Amino acid sequence: MLVAFSVSPAGGDPDGGVSEAVARAVRVVRDSGLPNSTNAMFTNVEGEWDEVMDVVKRAVEAAGEGAARVSLVLKADIRPGYQGQLTAKVERVEQALARTGEQPRDGQ
């Protein structure tokens, strides 16, 4: 299963930033040992249902330390029998673009 999630505590710093709280959540994901990636909007994590949901729960708890409220946005791709889709899905899109003459982009 692939999960893309975004977590943010209510409040944050006086300028509205939540980078410290998000960093705590991302640290939980990275320390989990599951395949993952983080971009400007979401953190993606891949694994079995129970292990992924446990990581998401712990990440939400970490991001919410000291906050009265936490917002979680979660999208899941549940496809039993498939692994390595965190990168394989992107590779298939890049291959399709290459067939049409589009040059691959490196994160931009």
C-alpha positions as CSV (number, residue, x, y, z in Angstrom):
1,M,0.0,0.0,0.0
2,L,1.1,3.5,-0.7
3,V,0.0,6.4,1.5
4,A,0.5,10.1,0.9
5,F,-0.2,12.2,3.9
6,S,0.1,15.7,5.2
7,V,0.0,16.6,8.9
8,S,-0.1,20.0,10.5
9,P,-0.8,21.2,14.0
10,A,-3.0,24.1,14.7
11,G,-1.0,27.1,15.6
12,G,2.7,26.7,14.7
13,D,5.0,29.6,15.0
14,P,3.9,33.3,15.0
15,D,4.5,33.5,11.3
16,G,2.2,30.5,10.6
17,G,5.1,28.1,10.0
18,V,4.9,24.5,10.9
19,S,8.3,23.2,9.7
20,E,9.4,22.1,13.2
21,A,6.3,20.0,13.7
22,V,6.4,18.6,10.2
23,A,10.1,17.7,10.7
24,R,9.1,15.7,13.8
25,A,6.6,13.8,11.7
26,V,9.0,13.2,8.9
27,R,11.6,11.9,11.4
28,V,9.2,9.3,12.5
29,V,8.6,8.2,8.9
30,R,12.3,8.0,8.1
31,D,13.1,6.2,11.3
32,S,10.5,3.6,10.5
33,G,12.6,2.0,7.8
34,L,9.8,1.9,5.3
35,P,10.3,3.2,1.8
36,N,9.3,6.9,1.9
37,S,9.7,10.3,0.2
38,T,8.8,13.8,1.2
39,N,8.0,16.7,-1.1
40,A,6.6,20.2,-0.6
41,M,3.0,19.0,0.1
42,F,3.1,15.3,1.3
43,T,5.1,12.5,2.7
44,N,4.7,9.2,0.9
45,V,5.3,5.9,2.7
46,E,5.0,2.3,1.4
47,G,4.4,-0.9,3.2
48,E,1.7,-3.2,4.6
49,W,-1.5,-1.7,6.0
50,D,-0.8,-2.1,9.7
51,E,2.8,-0.9,9.6
52,V,2.0,2.1,7.4
53,M,-1.0,3.2,9.6
54,D,1.1,2.8,12.7
55,V,3.8,5.1,11.2
56,V,1.1,7.6,10.2
57,K,-0.4,7.5,13.7
58,R,3.0,8.1,15.3
59,A,3.8,10.9,12.9
60,V,0.6,12.6,13.7
61,E,1.3,12.3,17.4
62,A,4.8,13.7,16.9
63,A,3.6,16.7,14.8
64,G,0.9,17.4,17.3
65,E,3.2,17.6,20.4
66,G,1.9,20.6,22.4
67,A,-0.9,21.4,19.9
68,A,-4.6,21.3,20.8
69,R,-5.5,20.2,17.3
70,V,-3.9,18.5,14.4
71,S,-5.0,18.3,10.8
72,L,-4.4,15.1,8.7
73,V,-4.9,14.7,5.0
74,L,-4.4,11.1,3.8
75,K,-4.7,9.4,0.5
76,A,-4.1,5.6,0.1
77,D,-3.4,3.4,-2.9
78,I,-4.3,-0.1,-1.7
79,R,-3.1,-2.6,-4.3
80,P,-2.4,-6.1,-2.7
81,G,0.6,-8.0,-4.2
82,Y,2.5,-4.9,-5.4
83,Q,5.6,-3.6,-3.8
84,G,8.2,-1.0,-4.9
85,Q,5.4,1.3,-6.3
86,L,6.8,4.4,-4.6
87,T,9.3,4.7,-7.4
88,A,7.8,2.4,-10.0
89,K,4.7,4.6,-10.5
90,V,6.9,7.6,-11.2
91,E,9.2,5.6,-13.5
92,R,6.2,4.5,-15.6
93,V,5.1,8.1,-16.1
94,E,8.6,9.1,-17.1
95,Q,8.7,6.3,-19.6
96,A,5.4,7.4,-21.1
97,L,6.7,10.9,-21.3
98,A,9.9,9.7,-23.0
99,R,7.9,7.9,-25.6
100,T,6.2,11.2,-26.5
101,G,9.6,13.1,-26.7
102,E,9.2,14.8,-23.3
103,Q,12.5,15.2,-21.4
104,P,12.5,13.8,-17.9
105,R,12.5,16.3,-15.0
106,D,14.5,15.9,-11.9
107,G,12.1,17.1,-9.3
108,Q,11.2,20.4,-10.9
